[in-house]
Amino acid sequence: MDIRRDISEILKKYGHEAIYIRRNKKFRCDCYSERSGGQSYDNCPKCFGTGYTVTIEKIRTRRQISSVPESLVRARKQYEHGYVAANAYVYYLEQQANPKDGDLILEVDWRNGVPVSVNEKNIISVGDPLRGSGGRIEFYKVYSRFEPTRKSDNNAITYH
Ligand SMILES: [Zn+2]
């Protein structure tokens, strides 16, 4: 039994394409300023508000609505000033996706295989590696939380 191959087949059949925004934590985005107390420029058209340089990857995934732990609801309150209509998803990703906390998964509209607008922005809370009998990582179960999209996210997706 090859779980990696099974997951890949399942995602091919039942998955959908999304965008993975990977932060390069060695390099801050141009918008990041030490003087502003580490806040990145809110409408930055490059980094999706992460404050880091990022790479954009097309991924195949499948997701489910997850019940939202209280800790995530609190995080969400801070982001959205009391708006708690919680939408959180669990994403299933192949092992090579190697998801990291704080990276983003975007649900987008596609035109000719190219992302043209951002519908949803989900921040990864934790990427849980699921291991096979030999200890090898077979796939990831990724817990995410919802963040409102900004106008500049659409610019960012076409900037790269
Ligand atoms: Zn930026």
Backbone and ligand atoms as CSV (ligand in chain L), in Angstrom:
chain,resi,resn,atom,element,x,y,z
A,1,MET,N,N,0.847,-1.198,0.000
A,1,MET,CA,C,0.000,0.000,0.000
A,1,MET,C,C,0.883,1.249,0.000
A,2,ASP,N,N,0.590,2.137,-0.881
A,2,ASP,CA,C,1.345,3.386,-0.952
A,2,ASP,C,C,0.397,4.554,-0.684
A,3,ILE,N,N,0.451,5.052,0.535
A,3,ILE,CA,C,-0.507,6.101,0.944
A,3,ILE,C,C,-0.287,7.379,0.135
A,4,ARG,N,N,0.979,7.710,-0.129
A,4,ARG,CA,C,1.251,8.918,-0.908
A,4,ARG,C,C,0.553,8.872,-2.255
A,5,ARG,N,N,0.658,7.673,-2.896
A,5,ARG,CA,C,0.049,7.545,-4.215
A,5,ARG,C,C,-1.477,7.586,-4.114
A,6,ASP,N,N,-2.009,6.954,-3.063
A,6,ASP,CA,C,-3.462,6.966,-2.859
A,6,ASP,C,C,-3.983,8.393,-2.685
A,7,ILE,N,N,-3.282,9.158,-1.854
A,7,ILE,CA,C,-3.696,10.552,-1.612
A,7,ILE,C,C,-3.653,11.340,-2.916
A,8,SER,N,N,-2.576,11.144,-3.660
A,8,SER,CA,C,-2.427,11.838,-4.935
A,8,SER,C,C,-3.599,11.512,-5.869
A,9,GLU,N,N,-3.982,10.219,-5.910
A,9,GLU,CA,C,-5.111,9.793,-6.763
A,9,GLU,C,C,-6.422,10.418,-6.291
A,10,ILE,N,N,-6.607,10.434,-4.979
A,10,ILE,CA,C,-7.849,10.997,-4.420
A,10,ILE,C,C,-7.955,12.487,-4.763
A,11,LEU,N,N,-6.831,13.199,-4.615
A,11,LEU,CA,C,-6.857,14.638,-4.901
A,11,LEU,C,C,-7.078,14.901,-6.390
A,12,LYS,N,N,-6.517,14.024,-7.233
A,12,LYS,CA,C,-6.746,14.179,-8.673
A,12,LYS,C,C,-8.220,14.025,-9.006
A,13,LYS,N,N,-8.849,13.057,-8.355
A,13,LYS,CA,C,-10.257,12.775,-8.639
A,13,LYS,C,C,-11.194,13.769,-7.966
A,14,TYR,N,N,-10.953,14.031,-6.680
A,14,TYR,CA,C,-11.946,14.763,-5.880
A,14,TYR,C,C,-11.454,16.124,-5.395
A,15,GLY,N,N,-10.229,16.475,-5.714
A,15,GLY,CA,C,-9.685,17.718,-5.187
A,15,GLY,C,C,-9.979,18.904,-6.080
A,16,HIS,N,N,-9.468,20.051,-5.681
A,16,HIS,CA,C,-9.560,21.248,-6.515
A,16,HIS,C,C,-8.230,21.985,-6.418
A,17,GLU,N,N,-8.039,22.918,-7.339
A,17,GLU,CA,C,-6.787,23.666,-7.320
A,17,GLU,C,C,-6.926,24.914,-6.468
A,18,ALA,N,N,-5.883,25.179,-5.730
A,18,ALA,CA,C,-5.838,26.381,-4.902
A,18,ALA,C,C,-4.413,26.936,-4.995
A,19,ILE,N,N,-4.201,28.058,-4.328
A,19,ILE,CA,C,-2.885,28.686,-4.349
A,19,ILE,C,C,-2.267,28.604,-2.963
A,20,TYR,N,N,-1.026,28.150,-2.937
A,20,TYR,CA,C,-0.279,28.118,-1.684
A,20,TYR,C,C,0.702,29.283,-1.684
A,21,ILE,N,N,0.603,30.116,-0.660
A,21,ILE,CA,C,1.527,31.243,-0.514
A,21,ILE,C,C,2.568,30.873,0.537
A,22,ARG,N,N,3.799,30.663,0.063
A,22,ARG,CA,C,4.876,30.243,0.952
A,22,ARG,C,C,5.730,31.444,1.315
A,23,ARG,N,N,5.859,31.686,2.614
A,23,ARG,CA,C,6.678,32.811,3.057
A,23,ARG,C,C,8.143,32.387,3.105
A,24,ASN,N,N,9.034,33.274,2.661
A,24,ASN,CA,C,10.455,33.056,2.855
A,24,ASN,C,C,10.853,33.839,4.093
A,25,LYS,N,N,11.000,33.148,5.207
A,25,LYS,CA,C,11.181,33.851,6.479
A,25,LYS,C,C,12.573,34.449,6.638
A,26,LYS,N,N,13.448,34.201,5.663
A,26,LYS,CA,C,14.764,34.848,5.689
A,26,LYS,C,C,14.687,36.268,5.142
A,27,PHE,N,N,13.669,36.541,4.345
A,27,PHE,CA,C,13.622,37.839,3.679
A,27,PHE,C,C,12.309,38.560,3.919
A,28,ARG,N,N,12.427,39.721,4.518
A,28,ARG,CA,C,11.268,40.566,4.720
A,28,ARG,C,C,10.845,41.192,3.401
A,29,CYS,N,N,9.564,41.424,3.284
A,29,CYS,CA,C,9.055,42.176,2.136
A,29,CYS,C,C,9.479,43.636,2.260
A,30,ASP,N,N,9.524,44.317,1.122
A,30,ASP,CA,C,9.891,45.744,1.112
A,30,ASP,C,C,9.002,46.572,2.036
A,31,CYS,N,N,7.770,46.121,2.244
A,31,CYS,CA,C,6.816,46.923,3.007
A,31,CYS,C,C,7.082,46.866,4.500
A,32,TYR,N,N,7.911,45.933,4.924
A,32,TYR,CA,C,8.128,45.740,6.356
A,32,TYR,C,C,9.073,46.802,6.896
A,33,SER,N,N,8.664,47.418,7.975
A,33,SER,CA,C,9.505,48.467,8.535
A,33,SER,C,C,9.705,48.235,10.016
A,34,GLU,N,N,10.959,48.244,10.436
A,34,GLU,CA,C,11.243,48.102,11.866
A,34,GLU,C,C,10.642,49.263,12.645
A,35,ARG,N,N,10.672,50.412,12.031
A,35,ARG,CA,C,10.219,51.615,12.732
A,35,ARG,C,C,8.731,51.577,13.060
A,36,SER,N,N,7.977,50.888,12.249
A,36,SER,CA,C,6.538,50.840,12.517
A,36,SER,C,C,6.183,49.710,13.482
A,37,GLY,N,N,7.211,49.205,14.203
A,37,GLY,CA,C,6.954,48.186,15.203
A,37,GLY,C,C,6.684,46.825,14.601
A,38,GLY,N,N,7.242,46.569,13.437
A,38,GLY,CA,C,7.113,45.248,12.838
A,38,GLY,C,C,5.814,45.024,12.107
A,39,GLN,N,N,5.069,46.052,11.873
A,39,GLN,CA,C,3.847,45.906,11.095
A,39,GLN,C,C,4.162,46.063,9.615
A,40,SER,N,N,3.631,45.169,8.829
A,40,SER,CA,C,3.828,45.340,7.398
A,40,SER,C,C,2.740,46.254,6.848
A,41,TYR,N,N,3.041,46.847,5.750
A,41,TYR,CA,C,2.145,47.785,5.097
A,41,TYR,C,C,0.853,47.061,4.727
A,42,ASP,N,N,-0.229,47.582,5.207
A,42,ASP,CA,C,-1.498,46.864,5.147
A,42,ASP,C,C,-1.966,46.562,3.724
A,43,ASN,N,N,-1.676,47.457,2.812
A,43,ASN,CA,C,-2.169,47.250,1.449
A,43,ASN,C,C,-1.054,46.860,0.486
A,44,CYS,N,N,-0.034,46.220,1.018
A,44,CYS,CA,C,1.097,45.838,0.182
A,44,CYS,C,C,0.619,44.952,-0.972
A,45,PRO,N,N,0.997,45.306,-2.213
A,45,PRO,CA,C,0.548,44.515,-3.358
A,45,PRO,C,C,1.456,43.327,-3.671
A,46,LYS,N,N,2.391,42.985,-2.764
A,46,LYS,CA,C,3.324,41.905,-3.065
A,46,LYS,C,C,3.204,40.701,-2.136
A,47,CYS,N,N,2.959,40.953,-0.844
A,47,CYS,CA,C,3.192,39.875,0.136
A,47,CYS,C,C,1.926,39.356,0.801
A,48,PHE,N,N,0.761,39.793,0.362
A,48,PHE,CA,C,-0.513,39.356,0.950
A,48,PHE,C,C,-0.590,39.708,2.433
A,49,GLY,N,N,0.136,40.747,2.818
A,49,GLY,CA,C,0.088,41.186,4.212
A,49,GLY,C,C,0.920,40.349,5.170
A,50,THR,N,N,1.716,39.414,4.629
A,50,THR,CA,C,2.509,38.562,5.513
A,50,THR,C,C,3.774,39.258,6.015
A,51,GLY,N,N,4.243,40.270,5.273
A,51,GLY,CA,C,5.465,40.966,5.665
A,51,GLY,C,C,6.745,40.257,5.236
A,52,TYR,N,N,6.605,39.148,4.520
A,52,TYR,CA,C,7.766,38.420,4.003
A,52,TYR,C,C,7.698,38.336,2.481
A,53,THR,N,N,8.851,38.091,1.860
A,53,THR,CA,C,8.789,37.758,0.438
A,53,THR,C,C,8.117,36.393,0.326
A,54,VAL,N,N,7.363,36.208,-0.721
A,54,VAL,CA,C,6.581,34.971,-0.839
A,54,VAL,C,C,6.735,34.356,-2.222
A,55,THR,N,N,6.500,33.061,-2.289
A,55,THR,CA,C,6.365,32.403,-3.585
A,55,THR,C,C,4.940,31.868,-3.696
A,56,ILE,N,N,4.454,31.850,-4.921
A,56,ILE,CA,C,3.091,31.402,-5.187
A,56,ILE,C,C,3.145,30.045,-5.853
A,57,GLU,N,N,2.460,29.078,-5.265
A,57,GLU,CA,C,2.454,27.726,-5.827
A,57,GLU,C,C,1.025,27.266,-6.069
A,58,LYS,N,N,0.851,26.584,-7.186
A,58,LYS,CA,C,-0.448,25.965,-7.448
A,58,LYS,C,C,-0.462,24.599,-6.762
A,59,ILE,N,N,-1.502,24.344,-5.983
A,59,ILE,CA,C,-1.588,23.044,-5.308
A,59,ILE,C,C,-2.933,22.391,-5.611
A,60,ARG,N,N,-2.968,21.082,-5.420
A,60,ARG,CA,C,-4.219,20.358,-5.499
A,60,ARG,C,C,-4.570,19.924,-4.085
A,61,THR,N,N,-5.790,20.187,-3.679
A,61,THR,CA,C,-6.152,19.931,-2.289
A,61,THR,C,C,-7.620,19.569,-2.190
A,62,ARG,N,N,-7.986,19.164,-0.996
A,62,ARG,CA,C,-9.385,18.915,-0.678
A,62,ARG,C,C,-9.565,19.454,0.723
A,63,ARG,N,N,-10.739,20.003,0.994
A,63,ARG,CA,C,-10.912,20.568,2.322
A,63,ARG,C,C,-12.263,20.200,2.906
A,64,GLN,N,N,-12.329,20.336,4.222
A,64,GLN,CA,C,-13.565,20.102,4.954
A,64,GLN,C,C,-13.732,21.229,5.952
A,65,ILE,N,N,-14.980,21.554,6.234
A,65,ILE,CA,C,-15.237,22.522,7.301
A,65,ILE,C,C,-14.854,21.867,8.619
A,66,SER,N,N,-14.179,22.614,9.449
A,66,SER,CA,C,-13.802,22.050,10.742
A,66,SER,C,C,-14.488,22.831,11.845
A,67,SER,N,N,-14.710,22.175,12.946
A,67,SER,CA,C,-15.195,22.913,14.109
A,67,SER,C,C,-14.029,23.747,14.616
A,68,VAL,N,N,-14.328,24.899,15.149
A,68,VAL,CA,C,-13.277,25.856,15.460
A,68,VAL,C,C,-12.943,25.832,16.945
A,69,PRO,N,N,-11.709,25.453,17.270
A,69,PRO,CA,C,-11.317,25.513,18.683
A,69,PRO,C,C,-11.361,26.944,19.205
A,70,GLU,N,N,-11.641,27.049,20.470
A,70,GLU,CA,C,-11.779,28.367,21.106
A,70,GLU,C,C,-10.548,29.248,20.868
A,71,SER,N,N,-9.359,28.651,20.911
A,71,SER,CA,C,-8.139,29.444,20.737
A,71,SER,C,C,-8.123,30.120,19.370
A,72,LEU,N,N,-8.645,29.438,18.359
A,72,LEU,CA,C,-8.654,30.031,17.023
A,72,LEU,C,C,-9.711,31.121,16.927
A,73,VAL,N,N,-10.815,30.928,17.624
A,73,VAL,CA,C,-11.850,31.962,17.632
A,73,VAL,C,C,-11.287,33.240,18.233
A,74,ARG,N,N,-10.505,33.084,19.298
A,74,ARG,CA,C,-9.890,34.267,19.909
A,74,ARG,C,C,-8.943,34.955,18.931
A,75,ALA,N,N,-8.128,34.172,18.239
A,75,ALA,CA,C,-7.202,34.746,17.261
A,75,ALA,C,C,-7.988,35.505,16.204
A,76,ARG,N,N,-9.082,34.906,15.828
A,76,ARG,CA,C,-9.930,35.506,14.808
A,76,ARG,C,C,-10.537,36.821,15.285
A,77,LYS,N,N,-10.905,36.868,16.551
A,77,LYS,CA,C,-11.454,38.110,17.105
A,77,LYS,C,C,-10.446,39.244,16.987
A,78,GLN,N,N,-9.188,38.914,17.265
A,78,GLN,CA,C,-8.165,39.953,17.183
A,78,GLN,C,C,-8.032,40.457,15.752
A,79,TYR,N,N,-8.129,39.546,14.814
A,79,TYR,CA,C,-8.003,39.950,13.421
A,79,TYR,C,C,-9.174,40.816,12.976
A,80,GLU,N,N,-10.356,40.414,13.416
A,80,GLU,CA,C,-11.535,40.994,12.791
A,80,GLU,C,C,-12.371,41.835,13.738
A,81,HIS,N,N,-11.803,42.163,14.882
A,81,HIS,CA,C,-12.474,43.070,15.803
A,81,HIS,C,C,-13.879,42.600,16.146
A,82,GLY,N,N,-13.969,41.386,16.639
A,82,GLY,CA,C,-15.245,40.927,17.163
A,82,GLY,C,C,-16.084,40.128,16.197
A,83,TYR,N,N,-15.694,40.070,14.964
A,83,TYR,CA,C,-16.461,39.303,13.982
A,83,TYR,C,C,-16.105,37.835,14.120
A,84,VAL,N,N,-17.049,37.016,14.579
A,84,VAL,CA,C,-16.699,35.636,14.902
A,84,VAL,C,C,-17.518,34.587,14.146
A,85,ALA,N,N,-18.107,34.954,13.032
A,85,ALA,CA,C,-18.825,33.953,12.237
A,85,ALA,C,C,-17.786,33.009,11.646
A,86,ALA,N,N,-17.391,32.046,12.457
A,86,ALA,CA,C,-16.180,31.297,12.170
A,86,ALA,C,C,-16.330,30.347,10.993
A,87,ASN,N,N,-15.438,30.479,10.066
A,87,ASN,CA,C,-15.277,29.544,8.978
A,87,ASN,C,C,-13.858,29.037,9.066
A,88,ALA,N,N,-13.696,27.805,9.402
A,88,ALA,CA,C,-12.346,27.267,9.421
A,88,ALA,C,C,-12.362,25.972,8.631
A,89,TYR,N,N,-11.256,25.708,7.959
A,89,TYR,CA,C,-11.192,24.526,7.125
A,89,TYR,C,C,-10.001,23.665,7.488
A,90,VAL,N,N,-10.181,22.390,7.287
A,90,VAL,CA,C,-9.056,21.470,7.302
A,90,VAL,C,C,-8.741,21.155,5.846
A,91,TYR,N,N,-7.493,21.380,5.461
A,91,TYR,CA,C,-7.035,21.077,4.102
A,91,TYR,C,C,-6.174,19.820,4.127
A,92,TYR,N,N,-6.332,19.014,3.099
A,92,TYR,CA,C,-5.464,17.856,2.939
A,92,TYR,C,C,-4.460,18.154,1.837
A,93,LEU,N,N,-3.184,18.040,2.172
A,93,LEU,CA,C,-2.124,18.356,1.213
A,93,LEU,C,C,-1.167,17.184,1.076
A,94,GLU,N,N,-0.621,17.056,-0.116
A,94,GLU,CA,C,0.376,16.019,-0.339
A,94,GLU,C,C,1.654,16.351,0.427
A,95,GLN,N,N,2.451,15.318,0.671
A,95,GLN,CA,C,3.617,15.504,1.556
A,95,GLN,C,C,4.615,16.514,1.016
A,96,GLN,N,N,4.725,16.634,-0.307
A,96,GLN,CA,C,5.714,17.569,-0.835
A,96,GLN,C,C,5.313,19.036,-0.633
A,97,ALA,N,N,4.050,19.259,-0.243
A,97,ALA,CA,C,3.600,20.639,0.012
A,97,ALA,C,C,4.311,21.231,1.229
A,98,ASN,N,N,4.688,20.375,2.166
A,98,ASN,CA,C,5.446,20.799,3.338
A,98,ASN,C,C,4.915,22.105,3.946
A,99,PRO,N,N,3.673,22.122,4.401
A,99,PRO,CA,C,3.045,23.352,4.882
A,99,PRO,C,C,3.643,23.849,6.196
A,100,LYS,N,N,3.678,25.165,6.335
A,100,LYS,CA,C,4.229,25.794,7.544
A,100,LYS,C,C,3.207,26.755,8.154
A,101,ASP,N,N,3.218,26.826,9.467
A,101,ASP,CA,C,2.337,27.746,10.177
A,101,ASP,C,C,2.532,29.161,9.653
A,102,GLY,N,N,1.445,29.842,9.387
A,102,GLY,CA,C,1.526,31.241,8.950
A,102,GLY,C,C,1.535,31.402,7.440
A,103,ASP,N,N,1.773,30.328,6.694
A,103,ASP,CA,C,1.614,30.400,5.238
A,103,ASP,C,C,0.116,30.488,4.918
A,104,LEU,N,N,-0.185,30.793,3.669
A,104,LEU,CA,C,-1.588,31.014,3.294
A,104,LEU,C,C,-2.048,30.009,2.241
A,105,ILE,N,N,-3.321,29.679,2.318
A,105,ILE,CA,C,-3.965,28.941,1.227
A,105,ILE,C,C,-5.082,29.828,0.692
A,106,LEU,N,N,-5.007,30.136,-0.587
A,106,LEU,CA,C,-5.995,31.015,-1.209
A,106,LEU,C,C,-6.918,30.212,-2.108
A,107,GLU,N,N,-8.201,30.504,-1.988
A,107,GLU,CA,C,-9.174,29.997,-2.953
A,107,GLU,C,C,-9.356,31.099,-3.983
A,108,VAL,N,N,-9.139,30.762,-5.247
A,108,VAL,CA,C,-9.083,31.798,-6.281
A,108,VAL,C,C,-9.985,31.466,-7.472
A,109,ASP,N,N,-10.239,32.486,-8.288
A,109,ASP,CA,C,-10.835,32.271,-9.605
A,109,ASP,C,C,-9.706,32.098,-10.606
A,110,TRP,N,N,-9.914,31.153,-11.533
A,110,TRP,CA,C,-8.877,30.866,-12.530
A,110,TRP,C,C,-9.333,31.339,-13.902
A,111,ARG,N,N,-8.385,31.811,-14.679
A,111,ARG,CA,C,-8.637,32.026,-16.096
A,111,ARG,C,C,-7.464,31.469,-16.881
A,112,ASN,N,N,-7.717,30.491,-17.720
A,112,ASN,CA,C,-6.670,29.808,-18.485
A,112,ASN,C,C,-5.527,29.317,-17.595
A,113,GLY,N,N,-5.898,28.770,-16.455
A,113,GLY,CA,C,-4.890,28.208,-15.562
A,113,GLY,C,C,-4.117,29.220,-14.739
A,114,VAL,N,N,-4.525,30.484,-14.821
A,114,VAL,CA,C,-3.830,31.542,-14.087
A,114,VAL,C,C,-4.807,32.147,-13.075
A,115,PRO,N,N,-4.350,32.336,-11.825
A,115,PRO,CA,C,-5.253,32.932,-10.837
A,115,PRO,C,C,-5.506,34.413,-11.142
A,116,VAL,N,N,-6.763,34.814,-11.128
A,116,VAL,CA,C,-7.072,36.209,-11.465
A,116,VAL,C,C,-7.695,36.981,-10.307
A,117,SER,N,N,-8.303,36.289,-9.360
A,117,SER,CA,C,-8.809,37.017,-8.194
A,117,SER,C,C,-8.907,36.068,-7.001
A,118,VAL,N,N,-8.810,36.666,-5.828
A,118,VAL,CA,C,-8.791,35.898,-4.583
A,118,VAL,C,C,-10.188,35.903,-3.965
A,119,ASN,N,N,-10.726,34.734,-3.745
A,119,ASN,CA,C,-12.040,34.631,-3.112
A,119,ASN,C,C,-11.961,34.468,-1.609
A,120,GLU,N,N,-10.942,33.740,-1.184
A,120,GLU,CA,C,-10.826,33.406,0.228
A,120,GLU,C,C,-9.379,33.306,0.606
A,121,LYS,N,N,-9.114,33.727,1.825
A,121,LYS,CA,C,-7.754,33.687,2.331
A,121,LYS,C,C,-7.785,32.891,3.628
A,122,ASN,N,N,-7.006,31.842,3.690
A,122,ASN,CA,C,-6.953,30.996,4.881
A,122,ASN,C,C,-5.515,30.917,5.376
A,123,ILE,N,N,-5.339,31.255,6.649
A,123,ILE,CA,C,-4.000,31.220,7.245
A,123,ILE,C,C,-3.810,29.875,7.932
A,124,ILE,N,N,-2.660,29.269,7.681
A,124,ILE,CA,C,-2.388,27.971,8.287
A,124,ILE,C,C,-2.070,28.141,9.774
A,125,SER,N,N,-2.865,27.476,10.599
A,125,SER,CA,C,-2.601,27.475,12.043
A,125,SER,C,C,-1.585,26.398,12.381
A,126,VAL,N,N,-1.808,25.225,11.819
A,126,VAL,CA,C,-0.855,24.135,12.045
A,126,VAL,C,C,-0.973,23.113,10.914
A,127,GLY,N,N,0.166,22.631,10.471
A,127,GLY,CA,C,0.194,21.574,9.470
A,127,GLY,C,C,0.593,20.278,10.169
A,128,ASP,N,N,-0.337,19.358,10.275
A,128,ASP,CA,C,-0.118,18.144,11.039
A,128,ASP,C,C,0.337,17.035,10.099
A,129,PRO,N,N,1.595,16.593,10.207
A,129,PRO,CA,C,2.070,15.534,9.305
A,129,PRO,C,C,1.518,14.172,9.735
A,130,LEU,N,N,0.934,13.440,8.794
A,130,LEU,CA,C,0.431,12.103,9.113
A,130,LEU,C,C,1.419,11.082,8.567
A,131,ARG,N,N,1.901,10.257,9.448
A,131,ARG,CA,C,3.003,9.354,9.116
A,131,ARG,C,C,2.534,7.925,8.928
A,132,GLY,N,N,3.226,7.246,8.044
A,132,GLY,CA,C,2.939,5.837,7.817
A,132,GLY,C,C,3.672,4.966,8.825
A,133,SER,N,N,3.599,3.669,8.622
A,133,SER,CA,C,4.171,2.735,9.605
A,133,SER,C,C,5.676,2.910,9.758
A,134,GLY,N,N,6.373,3.293,8.680
A,134,GLY,CA,C,7.811,3.471,8.763
A,134,GLY,C,C,8.225,4.829,9.303
A,135,GLY,N,N,7.257,5.661,9.666
A,135,GLY,CA,C,7.566,6.983,10.178
A,135,GLY,C,C,7.673,8.039,9.093
A,136,ARG,N,N,7.524,7.636,7.851
A,136,ARG,CA,C,7.588,8.556,6.727
A,136,ARG,C,C,6.328,9.423,6.694
A,137,ILE,N,N,6.483,10.715,6.385
A,137,ILE,CA,C,5.311,11.584,6.250
A,137,ILE,C,C,4.585,11.226,4.962
A,138,GLU,N,N,3.295,10.892,5.079
A,138,GLU,CA,C,2.516,10.472,3.912
A,138,GLU,C,C,1.678,11.613,3.341
A,139,PHE,N,N,1.106,12.427,4.227
A,139,PHE,CA,C,0.369,13.612,3.785
A,139,PHE,C,C,0.168,14.524,4.982
A,140,TYR,N,N,-0.402,15.701,4.721
A,140,TYR,CA,C,-0.632,16.660,5.797
A,140,TYR,C,C,-2.109,16.969,5.946
A,141,LYS,N,N,-2.489,17.100,7.193
A,141,LYS,CA,C,-3.802,17.612,7.533
A,141,LYS,C,C,-3.540,19.011,8.082
A,142,VAL,N,N,-4.073,20.004,7.398
A,142,VAL,CA,C,-3.704,21.392,7.693
A,142,VAL,C,C,-4.903,22.134,8.272
A,143,TYR,N,N,-4.741,22.642,9.468
A,143,TYR,CA,C,-5.803,23.429,10.101
A,143,TYR,C,C,-5.586,24.889,9.763
A,144,SER,N,N,-6.650,25.520,9.288
A,144,SER,CA,C,-6.495,26.916,8.875
A,144,SER,C,C,-7.550,27.780,9.541
A,145,ARG,N,N,-7.312,29.066,9.507
A,145,ARG,CA,C,-8.323,30.014,9.967
A,145,ARG,C,C,-8.513,31.063,8.881
A,146,PHE,N,N,-9.676,31.620,8.882
A,146,PHE,CA,C,-10.132,32.496,7.822
A,146,PHE,C,C,-9.669,33.918,8.082
A,147,GLU,N,N,-9.213,34.591,7.064
A,147,GLU,CA,C,-8.923,36.024,7.201
A,147,GLU,C,C,-9.560,36.748,6.026
A,148,PRO,N,N,-10.137,37.929,6.273
A,148,PRO,CA,C,-10.761,38.655,5.161
A,148,PRO,C,C,-9.728,38.997,4.092
A,149,THR,N,N,-10.122,38.910,2.848
A,149,THR,CA,C,-9.211,39.305,1.774
A,149,THR,C,C,-9.175,40.827,1.683
A,150,ARG,N,N,-8.031,41.329,1.252
A,150,ARG,CA,C,-7.876,42.776,1.040
A,150,ARG,C,C,-7.907,43.030,-0.457
A,151,LYS,N,N,-8.238,44.243,-0.830
A,151,LYS,CA,C,-8.228,44.591,-2.263
A,151,LYS,C,C,-6.866,44.297,-2.878
A,152,SER,N,N,-5.818,44.578,-2.088
A,152,SER,CA,C,-4.465,44.439,-2.637
A,152,SER,C,C,-4.070,42.974,-2.867
A,153,ASP,N,N,-4.819,42.026,-2.289
A,153,ASP,CA,C,-4.490,40.616,-2.538
A,153,ASP,C,C,-4.663,40.259,-4.014
A,154,ASN,N,N,-5.639,40.864,-4.652
A,154,ASN,CA,C,-5.816,40.624,-6.083
A,154,ASN,C,C,-4.637,41.171,-6.896
A,155,ASN,N,N,-4.110,42.308,-6.442
A,155,ASN,CA,C,-2.910,42.838,-7.091
A,155,ASN,C,C,-1.732,41.907,-6.864
A,156,ALA,N,N,-1.646,41.401,-5.625
A,156,ALA,CA,C,-0.516,40.537,-5.290
A,156,ALA,C,C,-0.520,39.259,-6.131
A,157,ILE,N,N,-1.714,38.724,-6.388
A,157,ILE,CA,C,-1.762,37.449,-7.106
A,157,ILE,C,C,-1.372,37.635,-8.570
A,158,THR,N,N,-1.533,38.822,-9.103
A,158,THR,CA,C,-1.143,39.066,-10.491
A,158,THR,C,C,0.235,39.706,-10.593
A,159,TYR,N,N,0.781,40.120,-9.428
A,159,TYR,CA,C,2.079,40.795,-9.434
A,159,TYR,C,C,3.216,39.822,-9.748
A,160,HIS,N,N,3.102,38.598,-9.206
A,160,HIS,CA,C,4.230,37.670,-9.261
A,160,HIS,C,C,4.400,37.037,-10.639
L,1,ZN,ZN,ZN,4.678,43.462,1.621
